[in-house]
Amino acid sequence: MALMYSSASKLGSKAPPFNLPGVDGKHYTLDSFHDQKALLVIFMCNHCPYVIAVQDRINDLAKKYASQGLAVIGINPNDPEKYPEDSMDAMKVRARVMGYQFAYVQDLTQEVAKEYDAVCTPDPFLYENVNGDFLLRYRGRIDDSWKDPAQVKKQDLAEAIEAIIKKQSLVGEQTPSMGCSIKWR
């Protein structure tokens, strides 16, 4: 497990398109979320301890903000041949056991992760829907204590979601996310 930090992305850039299979048997594209105010695209997986530590927080964000116009999609880009715990079958089990309230999809070719310049798991990208285009507003950590939710003092991602929903400007520094490196083919 190599610790990585997300890189900076150009705020205001459009979300790259995707068409990925989900654990629920559906395929998801950007258009699947056309009626949402915001879209959280988070690169994640099953086996990374950083993701395991925050998966409940991701699910809580999805539940809390769904009625306010946030859609969440978790994209697993890891090579399932080298990491069988990241196979589609294992993803289905994880989504069911954890009660994921968001789309969980597989990027088997890893092309989507490359298009987004995803680096680690978790690697969150938050987009605002502006006249049908999803524009990047936030790329950074979920909060200031990946390991212990009881120690969280600053909820960076939730603050960014709130700002988008309330049509406010995002202020402050965007601290990179940290996690396991994506397991490239």
Summary of the structure (lengths in Angstrom):
residues: 185
radius of gyration: 14.9
end to end distance: 15.1
largest distance: 43.5
contacts: 589
relative contact order: 0.26
helix: 31%
strand: 26%
